[in-house]
Amino acid sequence: MYSMDNFNLKGKKGLILGIANQHSIAYGCAKAFKTLGAELAITYLNEPSKKFVDPIAEELEPEIFMPCDVQNEEEFAAVFAAIEKKWGKLDFALHSIAFAPKEDLQGRLVDSSSAGFLTAIDISCHSFIRMAKMAEPLMVDGGSLFAMSYYGAEKVVNNYDLMGPVKAALESSVRYLANELGPKGIRVYTISPGPVKTRAASGLKSFDDLITETVKRTPAHHLATIEDIGMATALMATPAAKMISGDTVYIDGGFHVMG
Ligand SMILES: NC(=O)c1ccc[n+]([C@@H]2O[C@H](COP(=O)([O-])OP(=O)(O)OC[C@H]3O[C@@H](n4cnc5c(N)ncnc54)[C@H](O)[C@@H]3O)[C@@H](O)[C@H]2O)c1
C-alpha cells in the first residue's frame, strides 16, 4: 500500500556530482533531495573550485564532502569507498557533469577533433557509466541513477553542435543501463531540463539568444529554475516513481512538445 511515506527520501543516502557554484543544476537538485529528507555526499572538481562549493557544503551539511575529477580513476573510486565506509549502501546518485574543449564546443561538429570529441564523451557520458558500475554493488535495496541531458540530443539546436551527439550517447546509455540494472531494482533516468544560465552553459555560443527563443516557445513563457529541476528530479528518486525507468524526463515547461 502506498502512503505519504512514498513521497519522501527520509533515511535515503545519495551522491551528487557536479556542483560548481550556486547556479549549478546539481545544487538545485541537492537542495531538493535534502528537502525530501535525504543525507548527501557532495563532491567538488578540484582544490581551486572548492571555495565556490564550500558555502554550499556549509548550507547542506553533507556527510561526505570530497574532491572528484571523474577522469581521475583513484579519486572517483575513493568517493565510493568513502560511501561504503560511512553508509554501507547508496540509494541514488546524480551525475550533472559535462565538458568539451572550447575550440571543439564552439566550432562546427564537422570540424571537431577526435581528441576533443573523446574528451567530451569520456567526461560527459562514459563517466556516468563508470558511476553506475561503482554504484551498483552499493545499491543493495535498489536505487536510482540520474544523468543530465538537453533537448539538443534529440533535435538540432543551433550552436549545441558537438554536445548533441554526446548527449544522445548519454541518453542511449541510460536506456541500456536501465535494462541491465533493472533486475536489481535500480532505475536509471535522463533528466532533460530547459536552458539555465550556468558556468557550463556560458561556454555555448549565443546562449542568451537560445534563452530568449526558448522563453518565447515554452508554453508557460518562462524557464524552469534549478529549484524546479531539483524538485522534479528528487520526486523521481522516491518510491512513488519506482516503476518509471529508462526515460528522458523533460523538466522544461513543455518546450519539447512544441512544433
Ligand atoms: N545549463 C543548461 O542550460 C543545461 C541544460 C540542460 C542540461 N544541462 C546539463 O546539466 C549538467 C550540469 O551543468 P550546469 O549547467 O549545471 O553547469 P555547471 O557548470 O554548474 O556544472 C557542470 C559541472 O561539471 C563539472 N565537471 C566538468 N568536468 C569535470 C570532471 N572532469 N570531473 C568532475 N566534474 C567535472 C564541473 O566541475 C561542474 O560542477 C551538464 O551535464 C549539462 O550539460 C545544462
The ligand as an SDF file (V2000), in Angstrom:
LIG
                    3D

 44 48  0  0  0  0  0  0  0  0999 V2000
   22.6760   24.8800  -18.1770 N   0  0  0  0  0  0  0  0  0  0  0  0
   21.8750   24.3720  -19.0800 C   0  0  0  0  0  0  0  0  0  0  0  0
   21.2480   25.1050  -19.8540 O   0  0  0  0  0  0  0  0  0  0  0  0
   21.7100   22.8860  -19.1800 C   0  0  0  0  0  0  0  0  0  0  0  0
   20.5640   22.3840  -19.8330 C   0  0  0  0  0  0  0  0  0  0  0  0
   20.4120   21.0170  -19.9270 C   0  0  0  0  0  0  0  0  0  0  0  0
   21.3710   20.1710  -19.4020 C   0  0  0  0  0  0  0  0  0  0  0  0
   22.4630   20.7030  -18.7820 N   0  0  0  0  0  0  0  0  0  0  0  0
   23.4460   19.7680  -18.2390 C   0  0  0  0  0  0  0  0  0  0  0  0
   23.4340   19.8830  -16.8370 O   0  0  0  0  0  0  0  0  0  0  0  0
   24.6750   19.4100  -16.3210 C   0  0  0  0  0  0  0  0  0  0  0  0
   25.2180   20.4000  -15.2990 C   0  0  0  0  0  0  0  0  0  0  0  0
   25.6100   21.5900  -15.9260 O   0  0  0  0  0  0  0  0  0  0  0  0
   25.2440   23.0330  -15.3690 P   0  0  0  0  0  0  0  0  0  0  0  0
   24.5480   23.7410  -16.4730 O   0  0  0  0  0  0  0  0  0  0  0  0
   24.6320   22.9410  -14.0330 O   0  0  0  0  0  0  0  0  0  0  0  0
   26.6850   23.7360  -15.2940 O   0  0  0  0  0  0  0  0  0  0  0  0
   27.8080   23.7730  -14.1290 P   0  0  0  0  0  0  0  0  0  0  0  0
   28.9730   24.4580  -14.7690 O   0  0  0  0  0  0  0  0  0  0  0  0
   27.2570   24.3650  -12.9090 O   0  0  0  0  0  0  0  0  0  0  0  0
   28.0940   22.2270  -13.8740 O   0  0  0  0  0  0  0  0  0  0  0  0
   28.9450   21.4750  -14.6940 C   0  0  0  0  0  0  0  0  0  0  0  0
   29.7760   20.6380  -13.7390 C   0  0  0  0  0  0  0  0  0  0  0  0
   30.5990   19.7120  -14.4520 O   0  0  0  0  0  0  0  0  0  0  0  0
   31.7600   19.5510  -13.6460 C   0  0  0  0  0  0  0  0  0  0  0  0
   32.8510   18.8890  -14.3580 N   0  0  0  0  0  0  0  0  0  0  0  0
   33.4020   19.2070  -15.5620 C   0  0  0  0  0  0  0  0  0  0  0  0
   34.4370   18.3640  -15.8220 N   0  0  0  0  0  0  0  0  0  0  0  0
   34.5090   17.5020  -14.7730 C   0  0  0  0  0  0  0  0  0  0  0  0
   35.3490   16.4040  -14.4300 C   0  0  0  0  0  0  0  0  0  0  0  0
   36.3610   16.0110  -15.2360 N   0  0  0  0  0  0  0  0  0  0  0  0
   35.1430   15.7310  -13.2620 N   0  0  0  0  0  0  0  0  0  0  0  0
   34.1410   16.0930  -12.4290 C   0  0  0  0  0  0  0  0  0  0  0  0
   33.3170   17.1360  -12.6860 N   0  0  0  0  0  0  0  0  0  0  0  0
   33.5030   17.8310  -13.8350 C   0  0  0  0  0  0  0  0  0  0  0  0
   32.1100   20.9800  -13.2440 C   0  0  0  0  0  0  0  0  0  0  0  0
   33.0190   21.0000  -12.1590 O   0  0  0  0  0  0  0  0  0  0  0  0
   30.7150   21.4990  -12.8680 C   0  0  0  0  0  0  0  0  0  0  0  0
   30.4620   21.2490  -11.4980 O   0  0  0  0  0  0  0  0  0  0  0  0
   25.5680   19.1630  -17.5340 C   0  0  0  0  0  0  0  0  0  0  0  0
   25.5050   17.7870  -17.8810 O   0  0  0  0  0  0  0  0  0  0  0  0
   24.8950   19.9930  -18.6030 C   0  0  0  0  0  0  0  0  0  0  0  0
   25.1700   19.5410  -19.9150 O   0  0  0  0  0  0  0  0  0  0  0  0
   22.6460   22.0350  -18.6580 C   0  0  0  0  0  0  0  0  0  0  0  0
  1  2  1  0
  2  3  2  0
  2  4  1  0
  4  5  1  0
  4 44  2  0
  5  6  2  0
  6  7  1  0
  7  8  2  0
  8  9  1  0
  8 44  1  0
  9 10  1  0
  9 42  1  0
 10 11  1  0
 11 12  1  0
 11 40  1  0
 12 13  1  0
 13 14  1  0
 14 15  2  0
 14 16  1  0
 14 17  1  0
 17 18  1  0
 18 19  2  0
 18 20  1  0
 18 21  1  0
 21 22  1  0
 22 23  1  0
 23 24  1  0
 23 38  1  0
 24 25  1  0
 25 26  1  0
 25 36  1  0
 26 27  1  0
 26 35  1  0
 27 28  2  0
 28 29  1  0
 29 30  1  0
 29 35  2  0
 30 31  1  0
 30 32  2  0
 32 33  1  0
 33 34  2  0
 34 35  1  0
 36 37  1  0
 36 38  1  0
 38 39  1  0
 40 41  1  0
 40 42  1  0
 42 43  1  0
M  CHG  2   8   1  16  -1
M  END
$$$$
